[in-house]
Amino acid sequence: MKFTTSTAVLVMVGVASARPDAVRFTRKARVAAKFRREVPQEHSHEQFLTGVGAALNLNNVENIQDPVFALLGNAAAAAGAGDVEDLDCLQQHVADQAFTNAKAAGDVEGMTNALIFRALERNTGAVGQASVLCTETATNPEIDALQQHQDPASDGAADLNKQITLELAVQLASIGADPQLALQSGTFAPGEIGDATGAGNTCDEADDPVGCIFTQNLLVEDASAQEIDDAVAAAGGATGGDAGAGADAGNNAGDDAGDEECVEEPVDAGDDAAGNDGAADDNSNNDGNGNGNAAAGANVNAFSGNVGAEPIPIVNDPTSDRPFSVNGATFVNAGAAIQRACDVQKNACANAANSGNSGASVSDCDAQQQACIQANAGVARRGLPKAQPLLRRHV
């Protein structure tokens, strides 16, 4: 969405340049000051700004002035970015540190606020203009899996924003939060491209503690409740998945409980560990079958498309409690790893498309992401194809 800069903002930017601590204030004081830094929408989801701010302030190592700056255009965001140098990544930095703090405190609500905040739309220079994606890697894989919603009038926004919401649902489920909360990260109805006001169909009420997008019924949900449930199931099950609510020691037990479809052992899954070399081990060296005896470090990504970006390896170590790894982030469930790999490739593709460095469009990147997910649909837990025959043990 387009933003306009008020006189108050220009004054704040000038003051902050000379004295950065001049704009360090609490959410309450900021609201009372009634600085409408930019329009139209940085306060639309106010409850999540308040929540992420509380978590960030537990240990604000980068001296970020206020989370709201992360939702502004770069010119205004610079005044409150603290030590963050890449302003395109300010929103990710806020969410990442807030998530870290909340996780250390065992605060699921704080982690939830951080995840939802990361997915909120950021202001841009015109109706229909997409915001620039952050290319840094977040410390927390749950945050790293996400990106911000894009202007609903921008190219391919409907499909992209839906995927962002579904991925957010997966990450919320992974920490034990309600995945349906992902729908609250949605944005407004598309504005009219060329709108001279730049306001689109938005609202921006700093005095509304919930968020005017909710109280004025302006939220457009990106997906249905059933689609949320389906996305979570495809990623490996119900709530309590990969991340855990600050109690990592209990995560694997919860994850395994959600993977009961794999209770029956695939052929060879346990035989090799016991040193058995019987006929049941015939499949142990089948080329490319990706079974449980695959060497640690094997790439089980079945997708080969490379529009705008190369496929991202999904490294499988069947001997690990978290057997899947994507760019250093580890997962218990194949579904979550597949989603991450396809998302990372999509983001790289979209970055190339937005920069004009490829012949692909963002819509092409979205389509490729779906093809990537479909190509890996047969991969089950621990890298085993679902079609792999199962051996029932009889004792």
C-alpha positions in Angstrom: 0.0 0.0 0.0 1.1 3.5 -0.7 2.2 5.6 2.3 2.4 9.4 2.8 4.8 11.0 5.3 3.3 13.5 7.7 5.1 16.6 9.2 5.3 14.7 12.5 7.2 11.9 10.8 9.7 14.3 9.3 10.2 15.9 12.6 10.8 12.5 14.2 13.2 11.4 11.6 15.2 14.6 12.1 15.2 14.3 15.8 16.1 10.6 15.7 19.1 11.3 13.4 20.5 13.7 16.0 19.4 11.8 19.1 18.3 8.2 18.5 16.9 7.8 22.1 14.5 10.6 21.5 12.0 8.2 19.9 12.4 5.3 22.3 9.1 5.1 24.1 6.6 2.6 25.2 3.6 1.5 23.1 1.3 3.4 25.5 3.3 6.6 25.3 3.6 6.2 21.5 -0.1 5.9 21.1 -0.7 8.9 23.5 1.6 11.0 21.4 -0.8 10.3 18.4 2.0 10.5 15.8 0.4 9.1 12.7 3.7 8.2 11.2 2.4 7.0 7.9 -0.9 5.9 6.4 -2.7 3.8 5.7 -2.2 0.6 7.7 0.6 0.1 10.1 -1.7 0.1 13.1 -4.4 -2.1 11.5 -3.4 -5.2 13.4 -2.5 -3.3 16.6 -2.9 -6.2 19.0 0.0 -8.0 17.3 2.2 -4.9 17.4 1.6 -4.6 21.1 2.2 -8.3 21.7 5.4 -8.5 19.7 6.7 -5.3 21.3 6.3 -6.7 24.7 8.3 -9.8 23.7 10.9 -7.7 21.9 11.5 -5.5 25.0 12.5 -8.5 27.1 15.9 -8.4 25.4 16.0 -5.7 22.6 19.6 -6.4 21.6 19.4 -4.3 18.4 17.9 -1.3 20.1 14.9 -1.2 17.8 12.7 1.7 18.8 9.3 0.2 18.2 7.9 -2.7 16.1 5.7 -0.3 14.1 8.8 1.1 12.3 9.1 -2.4 10.7 5.8 -1.9 8.9 6.7 1.4 7.4 8.6 2.3 4.2 12.4 2.3 4.5 12.6 6.1 4.7 10.6 6.3 7.9 11.7 2.9 9.2 15.3 4.1 9.4 14.4 6.4 12.3 13.5 3.5 14.5 15.6 0.6 13.1 18.2 0.8 15.9 21.2 -1.3 14.9 19.5 -3.1 12.0 21.2 -2.1 8.8 19.1 -3.9 6.2 15.8 -2.1 6.4 14.1 -4.7 4.2 14.8 -7.1 7.0 13.7 -5.0 9.9 10.3 -6.8 10.2 12.1 -10.1 10.3 14.6 -8.9 12.9 11.8 -7.7 15.2 9.9 -11.0 14.9 13.0 -13.1 15.2 14.2 -11.5 18.4 10.7 -11.4 19.9 10.3 -15.1 19.1 13.7 -15.9 20.7 12.8 -14.0 23.9 9.3 -15.5 24.1 10.7 -19.0 23.5 13.2 -18.6 26.3 10.4 -17.5 28.6 8.2 -20.5 27.6 5.6 -17.9 26.3 3.5 -19.5 23.5 1.4 -16.3 23.2 4.6 -14.2 22.7 5.9 -16.6 20.0 2.5 -16.6 18.4 2.5 -12.8 18.2 6.0 -12.8 16.7 5.0 -15.3 14.0 1.8 -13.4 13.0 3.7 -10.0 13.1 6.3 -11.4 10.6 3.5 -12.2 8.2 1.8 -8.8 8.2 1.7 -6.6 5.1 4.3 -3.8 5.0 3.6 -0.4 3.6 4.9 0.3 0.1 5.0 3.3 -2.3 1.8 2.7 -4.3 -1.3 0.6 -4.5 -0.3 -2.7 -6.2 3.4 -2.4 -5.3 4.9 -5.4 -3.6 7.3 -4.9 -0.7 10.9 -6.1 -1.0 11.6 -9.5 0.6 14.3 -10.0 3.2 17.2 -12.2 2.0 18.8 -12.8 5.4 18.4 -16.0 7.3 16.5 -15.7 10.6 17.8 -17.3 13.7 14.6 -19.2 14.3 13.5 -21.5 11.5 9.9 -20.8 12.4 10.4 -17.1 11.5 12.7 -17.9 8.6 9.9 -19.9 7.0 7.7 -16.8 6.7 7.5 -13.6 4.7 5.2 -10.6 4.8 1.9 -10.4 3.1 1.9 -8.4 -0.1 -0.4 -5.7 -1.3 -3.6 -7.5 -2.4 -3.6 -5.5 -5.7 -0.1 -6.7 -6.6 0.7 -9.3 -9.2 -0.1 -12.8 -7.9 -1.0 -11.6 -4.4 -4.0 -13.7 -3.9 -2.2 -17.0 -4.3 1.0 -15.7 -2.6 -0.8 -14.4 0.4 -2.8 -17.6 0.7 0.5 -19.6 0.8 1.9 -17.2 3.4 -1.1 -17.8 5.6 -1.0 -21.6 5.2 2.7 -21.6 6.1 2.0 -19.4 9.1 -0.6 -21.9 10.2 2.0 -24.7 10.0 4.4 -22.7 12.1 1.8 -21.8 14.6 0.8 -25.5 14.9 4.5 -26.4 15.4 4.7 -24.3 18.6 1.4 -25.6 20.0 -0.7 -22.5 19.0 -4.0 -22.5 17.2 -3.2 -22.6 13.5 -6.5 -20.9 12.7 -4.9 -17.7 14.1 -3.0 -17.5 10.8 -6.1 -16.1 9.2 -5.7 -12.9 11.3 -2.5 -12.1 9.5 -4.6 -11.3 6.3 -4.9 -7.9 4.8 -7.5 -5.8 3.1 -9.5 -6.1 -0.1 -7.5 -5.0 -3.1 -7.3 -1.3 -3.8 -7.5 0.4 -7.2 -4.2 0.7 -8.9 -3.5 4.3 -9.7 -5.5 5.6 -6.7 -3.9 9.0 -6.1 -4.6 8.8 -2.3 -2.7 5.5 -2.0 -5.1 4.5 0.8 -6.8 1.7 -0.9 -9.3 -0.1 1.3 -7.4 0.3 4.5 -7.7 1.7 8.0 -5.1 2.9 10.5 -6.4 3.6 14.0 -3.6 3.7 16.6 -6.2 4.1 19.4 -7.8 0.7 18.6 -6.1 -1.8 20.9 -7.4 -4.8 18.9 -6.8 -3.4 15.4 -9.2 -1.6 13.1 -9.0 -4.3 10.4 -10.9 -6.5 12.9 -13.2 -4.1 14.6 -14.3 -2.5 11.3 -14.6 -6.0 9.6 -12.2 -5.2 6.9 -10.1 -8.3 7.1 -10.1 -10.5 4.0 -9.2 -14.1 5.0 -6.8 -15.7 2.6 -7.9 -19.3 3.1 -10.7 -21.4 4.6 -10.6 -23.1 8.0 -10.5 -26.4 6.2 -7.5 -25.3 4.1 -5.7 -24.4 7.3 -6.4 -27.8 8.8 -5.3 -29.5 5.6 -2.0 -27.6 5.4 -1.2 -28.5 9.0 -2.0 -32.1 8.4 0.1 -32.1 5.2 3.1 -30.7 7.2 3.0 -33.5 9.7 0.0 -33.4 11.9 -1.7 -31.4 14.6 -0.4 -28.8 17.0 2.8 -29.5 19.0 5.0 -30.2 16.0 8.6 -29.1 15.3 9.3 -26.1 17.3 7.9 -26.8 20.8 6.7 -24.2 23.3 10.1 -23.5 24.8 10.4 -27.1 26.0 12.4 -28.8 23.4 13.0 -31.9 25.4 9.4 -32.9 25.0 9.1 -32.1 21.3 10.1 -35.4 19.8 7.6 -37.4 21.8 4.8 -35.1 20.7 5.9 -35.2 17.1 6.1 -39.0 17.0 2.6 -39.2 18.4 1.4 -37.2 15.4 3.1 -39.6 13.0 1.3 -42.8 14.0 0.8 -43.6 10.3 4.4 -44.7 10.4 4.1 -47.1 13.3 4.3 -50.1 11.0 8.0 -50.3 10.1 9.0 -50.0 6.5 11.0 -52.9 5.1 14.6 -52.8 6.5 13.8 -49.8 8.9 14.8 -51.8 11.9 16.6 -54.9 10.4 19.8 -53.1 9.6 20.1 -51.6 13.1 19.9 -55.2 14.5 22.5 -56.4 12.0 20.0 -58.7 10.1 21.0 -59.5 6.5 18.0 -61.7 5.6 15.8 -61.5 2.6 13.8 -58.7 4.1 16.9 -56.5 3.4 16.7 -56.8 -0.4 15.6 -53.3 -0.9 18.4 -51.7 1.1 20.5 -50.7 -1.9 17.8 -49.9 -4.4 19.0 -46.9 -6.4 17.2 -43.7 -5.6 14.5 -45.3 -3.5 15.1 -42.9 -0.6 14.4 -45.6 1.9 15.3 -45.8 5.6 18.8 -47.3 4.8 19.8 -44.3 2.7 23.2 -42.9 3.7 23.1 -40.0 6.0 23.1 -36.7 4.1 21.1 -38.0 1.1 19.0 -35.4 -0.7 15.4 -36.6 -0.9 13.9 -33.6 -2.7 12.2 -35.1 -5.7 11.6 -31.8 -7.5 13.9 -30.7 -10.3 12.2 -27.5 -11.6 14.5 -24.5 -11.6 12.5 -21.5 -12.8 14.2 -18.5 -11.3 16.0 -20.6 -8.7 17.5 -24.0 -8.2 15.7 -26.6 -6.0 16.7 -26.6 -2.4 18.1 -29.8 -1.0 16.2 -31.7 1.7 18.9 -33.6 3.5 17.9 -36.8 5.2 19.6 -38.5 8.0 17.5 -41.6 9.0 19.6 -42.0 12.2 18.6 -38.6 13.6 15.7 -37.8 15.8 15.1 -34.8 13.5 16.0 -36.5 10.2 15.3 -33.7 7.8 17.4 -30.6 7.2 16.8 -27.6 4.9 19.5 -24.9 4.9 20.5 -25.9 8.4 17.0 -26.0 9.9 16.0 -29.4 11.1 12.6 -31.1 11.1 11.0 -34.2 12.5 8.4 -34.4 9.8 9.1 -34.7 6.0 6.0 -32.5 5.3 7.5 -29.5 7.2 10.9 -29.9 5.5 9.3 -30.2 2.1 7.2 -27.0 2.7 10.4 -25.2 3.8 12.4 -26.3 0.8 9.7 -25.3 -1.6 9.2 -22.0 0.1 12.9 -21.1 0.1 13.1 -21.8 -3.6 9.9 -19.8 -4.2 11.3 -16.8 -2.3 14.6 -16.9 -4.2 12.6 -17.1 -7.5 10.4 -14.2 -6.4 13.5 -12.1 -5.5 14.9 -12.8 -8.9 11.6 -12.0 -10.6 11.2 -8.7 -8.7 14.7 -7.6 -9.4 14.3 -8.4 -13.1 17.2 -10.9 -13.0 15.1 -13.7 -14.5 12.5 -14.2 -17.1 10.1 -15.5 -14.5 7.1 -13.7 -12.9 6.1 -14.0 -9.3 3.1 -16.1 -10.5 5.6 -18.5 -12.1 7.3 -18.8 -8.8 4.0 -19.5 -7.0 3.1 -22.2 -9.6 6.6 -23.8 -9.2 6.2 -23.9 -5.4 3.0 -25.9 -5.8 4.7 -28.2 -8.3 7.5 -28.7 -5.8 5.1 -29.7 -3.1 3.2 -32.1 -5.4 6.5 -33.7 -6.6 7.3 -34.5 -3.0 3.9 -35.7 -2.0 5.1 -39.3 -1.9 7.8 -38.6 0.7 6.8 -39.9 4.1 8.5 -39.6 7.5 12.2 -40.2 7.6 12.5 -40.0 3.8 10.6 -43.2 3.0 8.3 -43.1 0.0 4.7 -43.8 1.0 4.5 -46.5 -1.6 7.3 -48.4 0.2 6.0 -51.8 1.2 5.5 -52.2 5.0 6.7 -55.2 6.9 4.5 -56.2 9.8 6.5 -57.7 12.7 5.1 -60.9 14.2 6.5 -62.0 17.5 
